[in-house]
Amino acid sequence: MPHKIGYARVSTAEQNLELQISALNRAGCERIYSDKGVSGTQAERPEFNRALQAVKSGDTLLIWRLDRMSRSLKHLIEINYTLNQRGAFMESLTEKIDTSTPMGEFVFHILGAVAQLEREIIRERTLAGLAEAAKRGRFPGRPRKCG
């Protein structure tokens, strides 16, 4: 019988997992794994690794939003590929993506690409702003070490 395995994550210890866990419970998850204070850019997330190991053929890994699982399109696709190899699926509650259907799989790839584009645009703007500040002799952040 297929199972629903949930995964929740927040980046800082001050953030709260309750919203995600509550949504995963309402979606019928039998087991929920959660990482607290762990960035989505890190490949090593102990509870996420346990959640992936728990997913078997026919099961679905549920997440609240795609960015809770990963911050890069490449990593999202790798995770999806791993699940596909096991005959398992992924479902994102917020984006209403269910990779058990061809349309869900397609939307997953489109939204993952858009999320990565958004991160890259923010990065470019930040770097451009820092370069402009440096031209004006301003260097945000920690004071530079002399000598």
C-alpha positions in Angstrom: 0.0 0.0 0.0 1.4 3.4 -1.0 2.4 5.8 1.8 2.6 9.6 2.1 6.0 10.7 3.5 6.2 14.4 4.5 9.3 16.7 4.7 9.4 20.2 6.2 12.4 22.5 6.5 13.2 26.0 7.9 16.5 27.8 7.3 17.0 29.2 10.8 16.5 28.0 14.3 14.2 30.9 15.0 11.8 30.0 12.3 8.8 27.8 13.0 7.9 24.5 11.3 4.2 24.4 12.5 2.6 25.8 9.3 4.4 23.2 7.1 3.8 20.3 9.5 0.1 21.2 9.9 -0.4 21.3 6.1 1.5 17.9 5.7 -0.7 16.3 8.4 -3.9 17.6 6.7 -2.6 16.1 3.4 -2.5 12.7 5.1 1.2 12.2 5.7 1.9 9.1 7.8 5.4 10.2 8.8 6.9 13.7 8.6 10.7 14.4 8.7 11.9 17.9 9.4 15.1 19.9 9.4 15.4 23.1 11.4 18.2 25.6 10.9 19.4 24.0 7.6 19.7 25.8 4.4 18.1 24.4 1.2 21.3 24.9 -0.6 23.0 22.3 1.6 23.0 18.8 0.1 23.5 17.3 3.6 20.2 17.6 5.5 19.9 14.6 7.9 16.1 14.4 8.1 15.7 15.0 4.3 18.1 12.1 3.7 16.0 9.9 6.1 12.8 11.0 4.3 14.3 10.0 0.9 15.4 6.6 2.3 11.8 6.0 3.7 10.2 6.5 0.3 9.5 3.2 -1.5 7.8 2.3 -4.8 4.3 3.8 -5.1 5.0 6.2 -2.2 4.7 10.0 -2.5 7.1 12.5 -0.9 5.1 15.5 0.1 6.5 19.0 0.7 4.9 22.3 1.5 6.7 24.2 -1.3 9.4 23.3 -3.8 12.0 25.5 -2.1 11.7 23.5 1.1 13.2 20.6 -0.7 16.0 22.4 -2.7 17.1 25.8 -3.9 18.6 24.7 -7.2 16.9 23.3 -10.3 19.6 20.8 -10.8 19.1 19.4 -7.3 15.3 19.3 -7.7 15.7 17.3 -10.9 18.1 14.9 -9.2 15.7 14.3 -6.4 12.8 13.8 -8.8 15.0 11.4 -10.8 15.8 9.4 -7.7 12.1 9.2 -6.8 11.2 8.2 -10.4 13.8 5.4 -10.3 12.1 4.0 -7.2 8.7 4.3 -8.8 7.8 7.0 -6.3 6.4 10.5 -6.7 6.7 14.0 -5.3 3.9 16.4 -4.4 4.2 20.1 -3.5 1.1 21.3 -1.6 1.5 25.0 -2.2 2.2 24.9 -6.0 -0.2 22.0 -6.4 2.3 19.9 -8.2 1.9 16.1 -8.3 4.6 14.3 -10.4 2.4 11.2 -10.6 0.8 12.8 -13.6 2.4 13.9 -16.9 1.1 17.5 -16.4 2.4 17.6 -12.9 5.8 16.5 -14.0 5.8 19.2 -16.7 4.7 21.9 -14.3 7.4 20.7 -11.8 10.1 21.4 -14.3 8.7 24.8 -15.4 8.3 26.1 -11.8 11.7 24.8 -10.8 13.3 26.7 -13.7 11.4 29.9 -12.9 12.5 29.7 -9.2 16.1 29.3 -10.3 15.8 32.2 -12.7 14.4 34.4 -9.9 17.4 33.5 -7.6 19.9 34.3 -10.4 18.2 37.7 -11.1 18.4 38.6 -7.4 22.0 37.5 -7.3 22.9 39.7 -10.4 21.1 42.7 -8.8 23.0 42.2 -5.6 26.3 42.0 -7.3 25.6 45.1 -9.4 24.6 47.0 -6.3 27.8 46.0 -4.5 29.9 47.0 -7.6 28.2 50.4 -7.8 28.7 51.0 -4.0 32.4 50.0 -4.4 32.8 52.7 -7.2 31.6 55.2 -4.7 34.0 54.0 -2.0 31.4 52.2 0.1 31.9 48.6 1.0 28.9 47.1 2.8 29.3 44.3 5.3 32.0 43.6 7.8 34.8 46.2 8.0 37.8 45.3 5.9 40.9 44.1 7.6 43.9 46.5 7.3 47.4 45.2 6.6 
